[in-house]
Amino acid sequence: MIGDDSSADDIAHSCGFLAQALEVSHVYALGSVPARTALDCGAGLGRVARGVLLPVVSHVTLVEMSAKWLQIARSYVGVADRCTFVNARLEEYEPPAASFDVIWVQWTLQYLIDEDVVGLLSRLGAALTDQGVLVLKENRPLREGFEDQFQMDTPAREGRFDIVRPDAHFAVLIELACLVVRLVQPWDECSCWVLVRPEKDRDASAVSEESDDIGIDPAKSQKSPPT
């Protein structure tokens, strides 16, 4: 949990950035609470869920590996009946497909190796609705002259590491996860990304839904090649 002043500044920025993300995706207009869902990855005590997501959507799923923090979040968010609390490691978490209009990941990927980042982003992409957005807010290298290089920190706590990745490397991981960058902006010590599913994936999903509505199996509806 960051300090009160820094937290307030971060929440204010995140609310504005989420508005931009939703405008880019045209998911829905802000100002009301529609029947939409969000996923908060690495939710901690529920700071982002409470301050950023719940004012916009009607239901938030919070995923957090610490059972203690998740229990505190149940009280902190203030509206636990609008939340689902999942105790899981993000490296292993399997979100339901096509279920979330907004997925928020902040200050979390720095604790994962590249392979786990790509795997997680790929699964999160599959969990987006057709017009859904995946928002990343992660630290970026700040040492003057070394902005394009990794920064690695190993705090005293055993088994923990922090990896600060340059934007160019994040872009590679995002591409490997088969996601598309719609917006990227620097803020304070962070880089903030808006990611969406590729157009072809969304088109395929729309065709599948239309076929389901009229009882057609898309695979069987394809013409057989001439013999």
Backbone as JSON, one array per atom type, in Angstrom:
{
  "sequence": "MIGDDSSADDIAHSCGFLAQALEVSHVYALGSVPARTALDCGAGLGRVARGVLLPVVSHVTLVEMSAKWLQIARSYVGVADRCTFVNARLEEYEPPAASFDVIWVQWTLQYLIDEDVVGLLSRLGAALTDQGVLVLKENRPLREGFEDQFQMDTPAREGRFDIVRPDAHFAVLIELACLVVRLVQPWDECSCWVLVRPEKDRDASAVSEESDDIGIDPAKSQKSPPT",
  "N": [[0.86, -1.18, 0.0], [0.67, 2.13, -0.95], [1.76, 5.43, 0.2], [-0.6, 7.85, 1.64], [-0.83, 10.39, 0.27], [0.51, 9.9, -2.17], [-1.01, 7.76, -3.01], [-3.52, 8.94, -3.42], [-2.95, 10.66, -5.56], [-2.24, 8.76, -7.46], [-4.64, 7.3, -7.74], [-6.32, 9.29, -8.75], [-5.07, 9.82, -11.22], [-5.34, 7.26, -12.38], [-8.12, 7.0, -12.64], [-8.63, 8.95, -14.58], [-7.1, 7.89, -16.68], [-8.38, 5.47, -17.12], [-10.8, 6.4, -18.11], [-9.92, 7.4, -20.57], [-9.1, 4.98, -21.71], [-11.54, 3.59, -21.96], [-12.83, 5.27, -23.71], [-11.25, 4.94, -25.97], [-11.87, 2.31, -26.56], [-14.58, 2.35, -26.77], [-16.37, 1.11, -25.05], [-18.4, 1.83, -23.16], [-20.25, 4.7, -21.99], [-19.01, 6.85, -19.47], [-20.2, 7.73, -16.16], [-22.42, 6.43, -15.3], [-23.6, 3.36, -13.8], [-23.34, 0.69, -15.41], [-24.31, -2.68, -16.39], [-21.66, -4.09, -16.17], [-18.43, -5.71, -16.04], [-15.35, -5.97, -14.18], [-11.89, -6.88, -13.78], [-9.5, -7.12, -11.32], [-6.21, -7.49, -11.09], [-3.79, -8.8, -8.93], [-4.74, -7.51, -6.63], [-4.3, -6.63, -4.03], [-5.07, -4.75, -1.17], [-7.4, -3.83, -2.19], [-7.4, -1.26, -3.19], [-7.37, -0.12, -5.85], [-9.65, -1.33, -6.89], [-11.66, -0.22, -5.26], [-11.28, 2.61, -5.58], [-11.07, 3.14, -8.32], [-12.28, 1.24, -10.12], [-14.86, 0.26, -9.14], [-16.47, 2.64, -9.04], [-17.2, 2.81, -11.69], [-17.95, 0.37, -12.91], [-20.28, -2.4, -12.45], [-19.59, -4.74, -11.16], [-16.76, -6.24, -9.67], [-14.05, -8.45, -9.92], [-11.65, -9.46, -7.71], [-8.37, -10.49, -7.67], [-5.94, -11.95, -5.73], [-2.92, -13.01, -4.24], [-2.35, -13.09, -1.54], [-4.0, -14.26, 1.16], [-4.57, -12.94, 3.52], [-4.52, -10.18, 2.86], [-6.59, -10.17, 1.05], [-8.76, -10.74, 2.66], [-8.87, -8.41, 4.2], [-9.49, -6.66, 2.15], [-12.16, -7.26, 1.64], [-13.57, -5.79, 3.52], [-12.53, -3.25, 3.06], [-13.24, -2.39, 0.44], [-15.89, -1.69, 0.68], [-18.27, -2.33, -0.61], [-18.84, -5.18, -0.72], [-20.68, -6.94, -1.74], [-20.77, -6.44, -4.38], [-18.59, -7.57, -5.41], [-16.26, -10.19, -6.27], [-14.05, -12.36, -4.66], [-10.93, -13.7, -5.16], [-8.54, -15.96, -4.24], [-5.49, -16.44, -5.41], [-2.51, -17.26, -7.25], [-1.15, -15.23, -9.77], [0.35, -16.36, -11.8], [-0.83, -18.78, -12.12], [-3.5, -18.37, -12.41], [-6.62, -18.77, -14.02], [-8.66, -17.04, -15.81], [-12.2, -16.72, -16.54], [-13.34, -17.11, -19.9], [-13.9, -14.39, -22.18], [-15.2, -12.53, -20.39], [-14.82, -10.06, -19.12], [-15.07, -6.53, -19.23], [-13.24, -4.64, -18.5], [-9.92, -5.03, -17.56], [-7.55, -4.75, -15.06], [-4.17, -4.25, -14.37], [-1.68, -3.6, -12.18], [1.48, -2.6, -11.0], [2.42, -5.22, -10.67], [3.36, -7.06, -12.6], [6.05, -6.81, -12.38], [6.93, -8.64, -10.6], [6.99, -11.03, -11.87], [8.51, -13.44, -14.05], [9.54, -13.22, -17.53], [8.33, -15.28, -19.1], [6.1, -16.0, -17.57], [4.75, -13.57, -17.56], [4.0, -13.29, -20.28], [2.34, -15.55, -20.54], [0.31, -14.92, -18.66], [-0.72, -12.47, -19.72], [-1.69, -13.39, -22.15], [-3.76, -15.12, -21.31], [-5.38, -13.28, -20.0], [-6.07, -11.65, -22.13], [-7.75, -13.39, -23.54], [-9.8, -13.4, -21.75], [-11.11, -11.03, -22.08], [-14.02, -9.2, -23.11], [-15.5, -8.59, -26.38], [-15.18, -5.81, -26.91], [-13.56, -5.17, -24.85], [-11.0, -3.84, -22.59], [-7.6, -4.04, -21.62], [-5.71, -2.84, -19.09], [-2.5, -1.81, -18.29], [-0.31, -0.8, -15.74], [2.71, -0.06, -14.94], [5.96, 0.14, -13.39], [8.71, 1.97, -14.86], [12.1, 2.07, -16.18], [14.18, 4.56, -14.76], [16.67, 5.69, -14.4], [18.92, 8.09, -15.49], [20.05, 8.0, -18.78], [19.89, 5.28, -18.85], [17.43, 4.42, -19.59], [16.52, 2.57, -21.39], [17.16, 0.12, -20.43], [17.03, -2.85, -18.35], [16.07, -2.84, -14.88], [16.96, -4.36, -11.92], [15.95, -5.54, -8.82], [16.53, -6.94, -5.65], [14.92, -7.33, -2.96], [15.24, -7.63, 0.67], [13.59, -9.66, 1.58], [13.3, -13.12, 1.36], [13.37, -14.87, -1.71], [12.08, -13.01, -3.29], [11.84, -10.77, -6.05], [12.24, -7.82, -8.02], [11.5, -6.74, -11.2], [12.15, -4.23, -13.37], [11.06, -3.26, -16.38], [12.03, -1.99, -19.61], [10.1, 0.04, -21.92], [10.26, -0.89, -24.57], [10.82, -3.58, -24.28], [8.56, -4.47, -22.93], [6.74, -4.09, -24.99], [7.45, -6.14, -26.73], [6.78, -8.42, -25.2], [4.03, -8.04, -25.02], [3.3, -8.3, -27.7], [4.0, -10.99, -28.09], [2.06, -12.13, -26.55], [-0.06, -11.85, -28.15], [-1.62, -9.5, -28.24], [-2.91, -6.17, -28.84], [-1.62, -2.89, -28.9], [-3.29, -0.05, -27.99], [-2.96, 2.39, -26.77], [-0.38, 4.16, -25.15], [1.16, 5.72, -22.43], [3.38, 7.81, -20.55], [3.54, 8.24, -17.02], [4.44, 9.86, -14.13], [6.45, 7.63, -12.45], [5.79, 5.55, -14.03], [4.76, 3.5, -16.86], [1.9, 3.49, -18.83], [-0.47, 1.43, -20.26], [-2.88, 0.65, -22.79], [-4.48, -2.15, -23.86], [-5.86, -4.32, -26.35], [-7.81, -7.04, -27.74], [-6.82, -8.65, -30.81], [-8.26, -7.54, -33.95], [-9.16, -9.59, -35.63], [-9.66, -11.7, -33.89], [-11.78, -10.69, -32.42], [-13.7, -10.41, -34.42], [-14.08, -13.09, -35.12], [-15.18, -14.03, -32.76], [-17.58, -12.63, -32.74], [-18.88, -13.73, -34.97], [-19.18, -16.35, -34.09], [-20.96, -15.98, -31.93], [-23.22, -15.03, -33.29], [-23.83, -17.26, -34.82], [-24.46, -19.08, -32.82], [-26.81, -17.93, -31.91], [-28.63, -18.52, -33.93], [-28.48, -21.19, -34.13], [-26.45, -22.48, -35.62], [-23.63, -24.41, -36.43], [-20.49, -23.14, -36.8], [-18.26, -24.53, -37.86], [-19.41, -26.67, -39.26], [-20.84, -25.3, -41.1], [-19.19, -24.47, -43.1], [-18.3, -24.74, -46.5], [-17.57, -27.8, -48.18], [-14.52, -28.73, -49.83], [-14.32, -29.07, -53.43], [-14.5, -32.33, -54.9]],
  "CA": [[0.0, 0.0, 0.0], [1.5, 3.32, -1.0], [1.35, 6.47, 1.12], [-1.89, 8.46, 1.36], [-0.74, 11.42, -0.76], [0.85, 9.25, -3.43], [-2.15, 6.93, -3.39], [-4.57, 9.82, -3.95], [-2.51, 11.1, -6.89], [-2.3, 7.61, -8.36], [-6.04, 7.0, -8.01], [-6.83, 10.34, -9.64], [-4.55, 9.56, -12.57], [-5.91, 6.02, -12.89], [-9.49, 7.28, -13.05], [-8.55, 9.64, -15.87], [-6.57, 7.0, -17.71], [-9.43, 4.51, -17.43], [-11.75, 7.09, -18.99], [-9.31, 7.38, -21.91], [-9.12, 3.6, -22.21], [-12.9, 3.25, -22.35], [-13.12, 6.05, -24.9], [-10.56, 4.28, -27.08], [-12.53, 1.05, -26.88], [-16.02, 2.59, -26.95], [-17.13, 0.11, -24.28], [-19.62, 2.48, -22.7], [-20.02, 6.04, -21.49], [-18.87, 6.97, -18.02], [-21.22, 8.52, -15.51], [-23.47, 5.55, -14.79], [-23.08, 2.05, -13.4], [-24.01, -0.31, -16.25], [-24.07, -4.09, -16.02], [-20.35, -4.42, -16.73], [-17.55, -6.35, -15.05], [-13.92, -5.67, -14.23], [-10.99, -7.81, -13.1], [-8.36, -6.43, -10.7], [-5.17, -8.51, -10.91], [-2.87, -8.34, -7.91], [-5.62, -6.47, -6.08], [-3.84, -6.13, -2.74], [-6.12, -4.45, -0.2], [-8.59, -3.36, -2.89], [-7.29, 0.18, -3.42], [-7.81, 0.21, -7.21], [-11.05, -1.76, -7.03], [-12.52, 0.76, -4.59], [-11.15, 3.99, -6.04], [-11.04, 3.3, -9.78], [-13.15, 0.34, -10.88], [-16.24, 0.19, -8.65], [-17.28, 3.79, -9.45], [-17.5, 2.75, -13.12], [-18.59, -0.9, -13.29], [-21.2, -2.9, -11.43], [-19.03, -5.89, -10.44], [-15.31, -6.39, -9.79], [-13.39, -9.64, -9.38], [-10.33, -9.15, -7.18], [-7.49, -11.65, -7.57], [-4.8, -11.61, -4.87], [-2.3, -14.22, -3.71], [-2.32, -13.04, -0.08], [-5.33, -14.45, 1.75], [-4.73, -11.92, 4.55], [-4.88, -8.93, 2.2], [-7.9, -10.34, 0.43], [-9.76, -10.63, 3.73], [-8.98, -6.98, 4.5], [-10.16, -6.03, 1.0], [-13.61, -7.46, 1.76], [-14.1, -4.65, 4.28], [-12.04, -1.97, 2.54], [-13.94, -1.94, -0.77], [-17.13, -1.06, 1.11], [-19.45, -2.92, -1.27], [-18.38, -6.54, -0.99], [-21.7, -7.66, -2.49], [-20.52, -6.17, -5.81], [-17.24, -8.09, -5.68], [-15.87, -11.58, -6.08], [-12.68, -12.38, -4.15], [-10.26, -14.92, -5.59], [-7.2, -16.13, -3.68], [-4.76, -17.22, -6.41], [-1.3, -16.7, -7.84], [-1.44, -14.84, -11.14], [1.0, -17.3, -12.72], [-1.68, -19.97, -12.25], [-4.9, -17.97, -12.5], [-7.28, -18.99, -15.3], [-9.93, -16.3, -15.79], [-13.21, -17.21, -17.49], [-13.21, -16.5, -21.23], [-14.83, -13.36, -22.66], [-16.03, -12.21, -19.23], [-14.53, -8.77, -18.49], [-14.94, -5.34, -20.07], [-12.03, -3.95, -18.05], [-8.97, -5.78, -16.74], [-6.55, -3.79, -14.55], [-2.96, -4.87, -13.82], [-0.82, -2.49, -11.75], [2.58, -2.9, -10.08], [2.3, -6.66, -10.45], [4.17, -7.82, -13.55], [7.46, -6.71, -11.99], [7.26, -9.81, -9.77], [6.9, -12.22, -12.71], [9.49, -13.58, -15.13], [8.95, -12.95, -18.84], [7.47, -16.38, -19.54], [4.84, -15.9, -16.83], [4.07, -12.36, -18.03], [3.37, -13.6, -21.57], [1.24, -16.47, -20.28], [-0.77, -14.2, -18.0], [-1.33, -11.53, -20.65], [-2.45, -14.17, -23.13], [-5.0, -15.57, -20.67], [-6.21, -12.1, -19.75], [-6.64, -11.25, -23.42], [-8.87, -14.29, -23.82], [-10.88, -13.11, -20.8], [-11.76, -9.78, -22.45], [-15.13, -9.17, -24.04], [-15.08, -8.12, -27.7], [-14.75, -4.42, -26.83], [-12.9, -4.98, -23.56], [-9.66, -3.26, -22.54], [-6.66, -4.48, -20.59], [-4.87, -1.7, -18.7], [-1.28, -2.1, -17.53], [0.35, 0.36, -15.15], [3.9, -0.67, -14.36], [7.13, 1.01, -13.3], [9.65, 1.98, -15.98], [13.44, 2.48, -15.76], [14.26, 6.02, -14.65], [18.06, 6.18, -14.3], [19.27, 8.87, -16.68], [20.96, 7.31, -19.67], [19.66, 3.83, -18.8], [15.98, 4.23, -19.7], [16.22, 1.43, -22.26], [17.74, -1.08, -19.84], [16.34, -3.43, -17.2], [16.53, -2.62, -13.51], [16.64, -5.55, -11.12], [16.12, -5.32, -7.39], [16.24, -8.13, -4.84], [14.72, -6.92, -1.56], [15.76, -8.56, 1.68], [12.71, -10.81, 1.78], [13.79, -14.26, 0.58], [12.57, -15.35, -2.82], [11.39, -11.93, -3.98], [12.63, -9.94, -6.95], [11.49, -6.81, -8.76], [12.07, -6.5, -12.52], [11.61, -3.05, -14.05], [11.33, -3.49, -17.8], [11.84, -0.84, -20.51], [8.9, -0.04, -22.75], [10.51, -1.7, -25.77], [10.72, -5.0, -23.91], [7.14, -4.72, -22.68], [6.07, -4.19, -26.29], [7.71, -7.49, -27.25], [5.97, -9.36, -24.42], [2.64, -7.83, -25.42], [3.13, -8.91, -29.03], [4.04, -12.44, -27.91], [0.77, -12.51, -25.96], [-1.07, -11.66, -29.21], [-2.47, -8.36, -27.92], [-2.65, -4.98, -29.64], [-1.49, -1.67, -28.11], [-4.12, 1.06, -28.45], [-2.52, 3.64, -26.16], [0.65, 4.05, -24.12], [1.52, 7.04, -21.93], [4.14, 7.84, -19.3], [3.02, 9.01, -15.89], [5.3, 9.75, -12.96], [7.48, 6.6, -12.64], [5.13, 4.41, -14.68], [4.23, 3.5, -18.22], [0.5, 3.06, -18.76], [-0.82, 0.82, -21.54], [-4.22, 0.13, -23.07], [-4.35, -3.27, -24.79], [-7.11, -4.95, -26.77], [-7.65, -8.25, -28.55], [-6.72, -8.36, -32.25], [-9.54, -7.41, -34.63], [-9.59, -10.89, -36.18], [-10.21, -12.5, -32.8], [-13.09, -10.15, -32.06], [-14.61, -10.75, -35.52], [-14.39, -14.52, -35.0], [-16.08, -14.18, -31.62], [-18.9, -12.13, -33.13], [-19.46, -14.73, -35.87], [-19.56, -17.49, -33.26], [-22.15, -15.63, -31.17], [-24.34, -14.97, -34.22], [-24.16, -18.64, -35.19], [-25.13, -19.69, -31.67], [-28.16, -17.38, -31.81], [-29.52, -19.13, -34.92], [-28.32, -22.63, -34.07], [-25.55, -22.98, -36.66], [-22.26, -24.76, -36.06], [-19.64, -22.51, -37.8], [-17.39, -25.51, -38.51], [-20.19, -27.47, -40.19], [-21.43, -24.44, -42.12], [-18.22, -24.21, -44.15], [-18.45, -25.61, -47.66], [-16.5, -28.77, -48.39], [-13.82, -28.5, -51.09], [-14.79, -29.95, -54.49], [-13.75, -33.58, -55.04]],
  "C": [[0.89, 1.23, 0.0], [0.93, 4.39, -0.08], [0.08, 7.19, 0.68], [-1.83, 9.48, 0.22], [-0.46, 10.8, -2.12], [-0.32, 8.41, -3.93], [-3.25, 7.78, -4.01], [-4.21, 10.29, -5.35], [-2.63, 9.96, -7.89], [-3.74, 7.27, -8.72], [-6.63, 8.03, -8.97], [-6.35, 10.13, -11.07], [-5.2, 8.33, -13.17], [-7.34, 6.21, -13.36], [-9.52, 7.98, -14.41], [-8.07, 8.74, -16.98], [-7.61, 5.94, -18.09], [-10.48, 5.14, -18.35], [-11.22, 7.13, -20.42], [-9.38, 5.99, -22.52], [-10.5, 3.22, -22.71], [-13.32, 4.04, -23.59], [-12.48, 5.42, -26.13], [-11.33, 3.04, -27.52], [-14.02, 1.2, -27.16], [-16.86, 1.56, -26.2], [-18.46, 0.7, -23.82], [-19.26, 3.86, -22.19], [-19.9, 6.01, -19.97], [-20.05, 7.77, -17.45], [-22.39, 7.7, -15.0], [-22.82, 4.25, -14.36], [-23.81, 0.99, -14.21], [-23.68, -1.72, -15.77], [-22.79, -4.57, -16.67], [-19.46, -4.96, -15.63], [-16.1, -5.96, -15.27], [-13.17, -6.73, -13.43], [-9.79, -7.02, -12.61], [-7.32, -7.47, -10.34], [-4.09, -8.01, -9.96], [-3.53, -7.23, -7.11], [-5.16, -5.91, -4.75], [-4.99, -5.94, -1.78], [-7.39, -3.93, -0.86], [-8.58, -1.88, -3.22], [-7.81, 0.58, -4.8], [-9.27, -0.18, -7.42], [-11.99, -0.7, -6.45], [-12.48, 2.13, -5.26], [-11.3, 4.2, -7.53], [-12.14, 2.49, -10.48], [-14.61, 0.36, -10.43], [-17.07, 1.44, -8.95], [-17.76, 3.72, -10.9], [-18.29, 1.51, -13.5], [-19.47, -1.4, -12.14], [-20.64, -4.08, -10.64], [-17.54, -6.0, -10.72], [-14.88, -7.72, -9.19], [-11.98, -9.26, -8.97], [-9.53, -10.43, -7.04], [-6.23, -11.25, -6.81], [-4.25, -12.89, -4.25], [-2.26, -14.26, -2.18], [-3.74, -13.17, 0.48], [-5.61, -13.38, 2.81], [-5.18, -10.61, 3.93], [-6.28, -9.02, 1.6], [-9.02, -10.23, 1.46], [-9.96, -9.17, 4.12], [-9.74, -6.27, 3.39], [-11.67, -6.16, 1.09], [-14.27, -6.31, 2.52], [-13.75, -3.34, 3.61], [-12.84, -1.49, 1.34], [-15.3, -1.33, -0.45], [-18.4, -1.64, 0.51], [-19.1, -4.34, -1.68], [-19.4, -7.34, -1.79], [-21.58, -7.43, -3.99], [-19.16, -6.72, -6.23], [-17.19, -9.6, -5.54], [-14.41, -11.59, -5.69], [-12.05, -13.73, -4.44], [-8.85, -14.95, -5.02], [-6.4, -17.04, -4.62], [-3.49, -16.49, -6.81], [-1.59, -16.38, -9.3], [-0.8, -15.76, -12.16], [0.1, -18.5, -13.02], [-3.14, -19.63, -12.51], [-5.44, -18.14, -13.91], [-8.62, -18.26, -15.29], [-10.92, -16.87, -16.79], [-13.14, -16.43, -18.8], [-14.3, -15.46, -21.47], [-15.76, -12.85, -21.56], [-15.87, -10.79, -18.71], [-14.41, -7.66, -19.53], [-13.68, -4.56, -19.74], [-11.19, -4.93, -17.23], [-7.84, -4.83, -16.35], [-5.4, -4.56, -13.91], [-2.0, -3.74, -13.46], [0.21, -2.96, -10.73], [2.58, -4.38, -9.68], [3.23, -7.46, -11.34], [5.64, -7.78, -13.19], [7.9, -7.89, -11.13], [7.22, -11.11, -10.56], [8.02, -12.25, -13.73], [8.77, -13.44, -16.46], [7.97, -14.03, -19.28], [6.1, -16.31, -18.85], [4.05, -14.66, -17.23], [3.33, -12.65, -19.33], [2.17, -14.53, -21.37], [0.05, -15.78, -19.65], [-1.48, -13.26, -18.96], [-2.17, -12.25, -21.69], [-3.78, -14.63, -22.54], [-5.94, -14.4, -20.39], [-6.83, -11.59, -21.04], [-7.84, -12.09, -23.78], [-10.05, -14.03, -22.9], [-11.61, -11.81, -21.11], [-13.0, -10.04, -23.29], [-14.66, -8.56, -25.35], [-14.55, -6.69, -27.67], [-13.99, -4.13, -25.54], [-11.49, -4.42, -23.68], [-8.88, -3.84, -21.38], [-5.71, -3.33, -20.31], [-3.69, -2.21, -17.87], [-0.72, -0.79, -16.99], [1.53, -0.17, -14.35], [5.06, 0.32, -14.34], [8.01, 0.89, -14.53], [11.02, 2.44, -15.48], [13.57, 4.0, -15.79], [15.69, 6.55, -14.6], [18.45, 6.86, -15.6], [20.33, 8.14, -17.5], [20.76, 5.81, -19.72], [18.17, 3.5, -18.96], [15.6, 3.02, -20.54], [16.77, 0.12, -21.71], [16.91, -1.56, -18.64], [16.92, -2.89, -15.9], [16.05, -3.79, -12.68], [16.92, -5.25, -9.66], [15.76, -6.61, -6.66], [16.12, -7.71, -3.39], [15.12, -8.01, -0.59], [14.9, -9.8, 1.84], [13.09, -11.95, 0.84], [12.82, -14.63, -0.53], [11.85, -14.28, -3.61], [12.36, -11.21, -4.9], [11.7, -8.96, -7.64], [12.21, -6.57, -10.09], [11.39, -5.28, -13.13], [12.03, -3.13, -15.51], [11.17, -2.2, -18.6], [10.63, -1.06, -21.4], [9.09, -0.95, -23.96], [10.37, -3.18, -25.46], [9.27, -5.37, -23.6], [6.39, -4.9, -23.99], [6.26, -5.57, -26.9], [6.85, -8.52, -26.52], [4.5, -9.26, -24.8], [2.37, -8.46, -26.78], [3.13, -10.43, -28.93], [2.73, -12.97, -27.32], [-0.39, -12.29, -26.93], [-2.1, -10.59, -28.83], [-2.02, -7.15, -28.72], [-2.62, -3.76, -28.73], [-2.34, -0.57, -28.74], [-3.62, 2.41, -27.93], [-1.42, 3.33, -25.17], [1.08, 5.45, -23.74], [2.41, 6.9, -20.7], [3.39, 8.63, -18.25], [3.91, 8.76, -14.69], [6.39, 8.7, -13.22], [6.96, 5.4, -13.42], [4.98, 4.61, -16.18], [2.84, 2.87, -18.14], [0.05, 2.63, -20.16], [-2.3, 0.49, -21.59], [-4.08, -0.92, -24.16], [-5.73, -3.82, -25.12], [-6.79, -6.24, -27.51], [-7.52, -7.85, -30.01], [-8.1, -8.35, -32.9], [-10.06, -8.76, -35.12], [-10.2, -11.78, -35.11], [-11.6, -12.03, -32.42], [-14.11, -10.47, -33.15], [-15.03, -12.21, -35.42], [-15.36, -14.76, -33.86], [-17.48, -13.73, -31.97], [-19.61, -13.12, -34.04], [-19.96, -15.92, -35.08], [-20.84, -17.21, -32.49], [-23.38, -15.58, -32.07], [-24.79, -16.37, -34.61], [-24.9, -19.34, -34.06], [-26.58, -19.24, -31.59], [-29.12, -18.08, -32.76], [-29.29, -20.63, -35.05], [-27.46, -23.22, -35.15], [-24.19, -23.28, -36.06], [-21.35, -24.18, -37.13], [-18.77, -23.5, -38.54], [-18.15, -26.29, -39.56], [-20.77, -26.63, -41.32], [-20.48, -24.14, -43.25], [-18.4, -25.22, -45.28], [-17.28, -26.56, -47.77], [-15.83, -28.49, -49.72], [-14.33, -29.48, -52.14], [-13.9, -31.19, -54.59], [-13.49, -33.86, -56.5]]
}
